[in-house]
Amino acid sequence: MTAPAPPLDGLAVLDRLIVEAFADLRSARAAAARTGNRRNLDVLTRAEEHLDALLEYRHAVVHRASPPAAGVAAEPGRRRDRPR
């Protein structure tokens, strides 16, 4: 069973984490550009993965919280002028 989606105003904490992860990625990229050793490249990879995970989670939360589409427009391949 999946957990219920948090209210949209609860995205403030998630957005703050995304901003922090983006800042971490920016500094990791700068460090990797200065000295491309193995440690800096590993830190860069982890920073990218962390930001990606947060962004994917936010995307899922927003789409899970939005109401489902209804009507003819929500039915792919179906046209209004085609008889039912």
Backbone hydrogen bonds in HBPLUS format (Angstrom, degrees):
<---DONOR---> <-ACCEPTOR-->    atom                        ^
c    i                          cat <-CA-CA->   ^        H-A-AA   ^      H-
h    n   atom  resd res      DA  || num        DHA   H-A  angle D-A-AA Bond
n    s   type  num  typ     dist DA aas  dist angle  dist       angle   num
A0010-GLY N   A0007-PRO O   2.76 MM   3  5.28 150.3  1.85 115.4 125.7     1
A0011-LEU N   A0008-LEU O   3.06 MM   3  5.45 162.9  2.09 112.1 115.7     2
A0015-ASP N   A0011-LEU O   2.71 MM   4  5.89 160.4  1.74 156.3 162.1     3
A0016-ARG N   A0012-ALA O   2.97 MM   4  6.16 150.2  2.06 141.9 149.6     4
A0017-LEU N   A0013-VAL O   3.00 MM   4  6.33 153.5  2.07 147.7 154.8     5
A0018-ILE N   A0014-LEU O   2.91 MM   4  6.23 147.8  2.02 146.7 156.2     6
A0019-VAL N   A0015-ASP O   2.95 MM   4  6.25 157.0  2.01 148.4 153.9     7
A0020-GLU N   A0016-ARG O   2.99 MM   4  6.26 159.3  2.03 147.8 153.4     8
A0021-ALA N   A0017-LEU O   2.88 MM   4  6.05 155.1  1.94 144.0 151.3     9
A0022-PHE N   A0018-ILE O   2.85 MM   4  6.05 148.4  1.95 146.2 155.1    10
A0023-ALA N   A0019-VAL O   2.99 MM   4  6.27 152.8  2.06 146.0 152.9    11
A0024-ASP N   A0020-GLU O   2.91 MM   4  6.20 154.6  1.98 146.9 154.3    12
A0025-LEU N   A0021-ALA O   2.90 MM   4  6.12 152.1  1.98 142.4 149.9    13
A0026-ARG N   A0022-PHE O   2.93 MM   4  6.17 155.6  1.99 145.2 151.9    14
A0027-SER N   A0023-ALA O   3.02 MM   4  6.32 161.5  2.06 150.6 154.4    15
A0028-ALA N   A0024-ASP O   2.89 MM   4  6.06 151.1  1.98 144.6 153.6    16
A0029-ARG N   A0025-LEU O   2.85 MM   4  6.05 152.7  1.92 150.9 157.6    17
A0030-ALA N   A0026-ARG O   3.06 MM   4  6.33 153.8  2.13 143.0 150.1    18
A0031-ALA N   A0027-SER O   2.94 MM   4  6.16 159.8  1.99 147.2 152.3    19
A0032-ALA N   A0028-ALA O   2.93 MM   4  6.07 155.7  1.99 144.1 150.9    20
A0033-ALA N   A0029-ARG O   2.91 MM   4  6.06 142.7  2.05 141.6 151.7    21
A0034-ARG N   A0030-ALA O   3.04 MM   4  6.30 149.5  2.13 145.7 153.4    22
A0035-THR N   A0031-ALA O   2.96 MM   4  6.10 177.0  1.96 155.4 156.4    23
A0041-LEU N   A0037-ASN O   3.05 MM   4  6.31 155.9  2.11 153.1 160.6    24
A0042-ASP N   A0038-ARG O   2.91 MM   4  6.14 150.1  2.00 147.9 156.0    25
A0043-VAL N   A0039-ARG O   2.96 MM   4  6.26 157.2  2.02 150.2 156.4    26
A0044-LEU N   A0040-ASN O   2.92 MM   4  6.10 153.7  1.99 142.6 150.1    27
A0045-THR N   A0041-LEU O   2.95 MM   4  6.17 157.6  2.01 144.1 149.7    28
A0046-ARG N   A0042-ASP O   2.96 MM   4  6.21 163.5  1.99 151.1 155.3    29
A0047-ALA N   A0043-VAL O   2.94 MM   4  6.10 154.8  2.00 146.6 153.8    30
A0048-GLU N   A0044-LEU O   2.98 MM   4  6.22 158.0  2.03 150.8 156.3    31
A0049-GLU N   A0045-THR O   2.97 MM   4  6.19 163.1  2.00 150.5 155.3    32
A0050-HIS N   A0046-ARG O   2.89 MM   4  6.02 155.2  1.95 146.9 153.7    33
A0051-LEU N   A0047-ALA O   3.04 MM   4  6.22 167.5  2.05 149.6 152.4    34
A0052-ASP N   A0048-GLU O   2.91 MM   4  6.07 164.2  1.93 151.2 156.3    35
A0053-ALA N   A0049-GLU O   2.93 MM   4  6.08 158.1  1.98 146.1 151.7    36
A0054-LEU N   A0050-HIS O   3.06 MM   4  6.33 160.6  2.10 150.1 155.0    37
A0055-LEU N   A0051-LEU O   2.93 MM   4  6.15 163.0  1.95 155.5 160.3    38
A0056-GLU N   A0052-ASP O   2.87 MM   4  6.04 159.4  1.91 151.6 157.4    39
A0057-TYR N   A0053-ALA O   2.94 MM   4  6.09 155.6  2.00 144.8 151.7    40
A0058-ARG N   A0054-LEU O   2.92 MM   4  6.16 159.6  1.96 148.3 153.8    41
A0059-HIS N   A0055-LEU O   2.94 MM   4  6.12 159.3  1.98 146.7 152.5    42
A0060-ALA N   A0056-GLU O   2.98 MM   4  6.20 158.8  2.02 147.3 152.6    43
A0061-VAL N   A0057-TYR O   2.90 MM   4  6.15 158.4  1.95 152.3 158.3    44
A0062-VAL N   A0058-ARG O   2.98 MM   4  6.16 165.9  2.00 154.4 157.4    45
A0063-HIS N   A0059-HIS O   3.07 MM   4  6.24 162.7  2.10 148.2 153.1    46
A0064-ARG N   A0060-ALA O   2.86 MM   4  5.93 144.4  1.99 144.0 154.0    47
A0065-ALA N   A0061-VAL O   2.96 MM   4  6.05 143.4  2.10 143.3 152.5    48
A0066-SER N   A0062-VAL O   3.10 MM   4  6.23 132.9  2.33 140.3 151.2    49
A0074-ALA N   A0071-GLY O   3.19 MM   3  5.55 142.1  2.34 104.2 114.2    50
A0075-GLU N   A0072-VAL O   3.06 MM   3  5.36 157.2  2.11 109.9 117.1    51
A0078-ARG N   A0075-GLU O   3.28 MM   3  5.72 154.6  2.35 133.7 132.6    52
A0082-ARG N   A0079-ARG O   3.41 MM   3  5.49 157.3  2.47 101.2 107.7    53
